[in-house]
């Protein structure tokens, strides 16, 4: 692949997004909303239950295959019971403390919260999961080991709801009518918070049509070679190369080294192998 030397250090800015959206085979583009998440984190870390729910909505395809590659506090590890919301289903996963504060749940009604409905900002949501009440992390202060109550950790104050492309709860789906507002708000937020290079987009998710992933990736590589790309297309190439040139060498090493390398392999599998859904590519 030939890459123009002038593009070697080129990365994707917000101004480039409309051009990417217009590429043949691109179906959708979703962007990480720094302005939204920065405000949410600040509120959630104030050591008090919020007066307004902090909502996050993540598409199922991203949650299943790409979550560990994002900065989004989202996933099954935060669940006490139930599951995460499905797309476009008006579902919510929430902590018991927030149910008590915002929806007047009692000890009795909390035991049967899953399956019940709550109304919030003129929307009705079905509760499908409960976020952990306690965290297993320990406090090393004064060399004592104690369980840290989840009140001290922000994800207790965050609710997960069903992803809806028309509503932005942390992940914004490109729309020509609202994109300028999104860009202005995010660049202003980054400048206010002293971000380096505020004009650059952060996490970008590109949804592609069947058989379009490779040509789109090739074009992105040529235009923006300084970016980090993860996709199922690269998984297939990596797996073939790894199996042929590396795996045979690993199996002849002693058991201890295999375990250490095995951890590396598992991490690579998390990063690469889980990206098997062809419609999605992450930039």
HELIX and SHEET records of a PDB file:
HELIX    1   1 UNK A    5  UNK A    7  5                                   3    
HELIX    2   2 UNK A   14  UNK A   16  5                                   3    
HELIX    3   3 UNK A   17  UNK A   21  1                                   5    
HELIX    4   4 UNK A   34  UNK A   44  1                                  11    
HELIX    5   5 UNK A   60  UNK A   65  1                                   6    
HELIX    6   6 UNK A   67  UNK A   69  5                                   3    
HELIX    7   7 UNK A   76  UNK A   78  5                                   3    
HELIX    8   8 UNK A   96  UNK A  103  1                                   8    
HELIX    9   9 UNK A  107  UNK A  110  1                                   4    
HELIX   10  10 UNK A  141  UNK A  143  5                                   3    
HELIX   11  11 UNK A  150  UNK A  152  5                                   3    
HELIX   12  12 UNK A  154  UNK A  157  5                                   4    
HELIX   13  13 UNK A  179  UNK A  192  1                                  14    
HELIX   14  14 UNK A  213  UNK A  223  1                                  11    
HELIX   15  15 UNK A  232  UNK A  245  1                                  14    
HELIX   16  16 UNK A  247  UNK A  250  1                                   4    
HELIX   17  17 UNK A  255  UNK A  268  1                                  14    
HELIX   18  18 UNK A  269  UNK A  273  3                                   5    
SHEET    1   A 5 UNK A 171  UNK A 173  0                                        
SHEET    2   A 5 UNK A  26  UNK A  32 -1                                        
SHEET    3   A 5 UNK A 204  UNK A 208 -1                                        
SHEET    4   A 5 UNK A 280  UNK A 282 -1                                        
SHEET    5   A 5 UNK A 230  UNK A 231 -1                                        
SHEET    1   B 5 UNK A  54  UNK A  56  0                                        
SHEET    2   B 5 UNK A 158  UNK A 161  1                                        
SHEET    3   B 5 UNK A  91  UNK A  95 -1                                        
SHEET    4   B 5 UNK A 123  UNK A 131  1                                        
SHEET    5   B 5 UNK A  79  UNK A  82 -1                                        
SHEET    1   C 5 UNK A  54  UNK A  56  0                                        
SHEET    2   C 5 UNK A 158  UNK A 161  1                                        
SHEET    3   C 5 UNK A  91  UNK A  95 -1                                        
SHEET    4   C 5 UNK A 123  UNK A 131  1                                        
SHEET    5   C 5 UNK A 117  UNK A 120 -1                                        
SHEET    1   D 2 UNK A 134  UNK A 139  0                                        
SHEET    2   D 2 UNK A 146  UNK A 149 -1                                        
END                                                                             
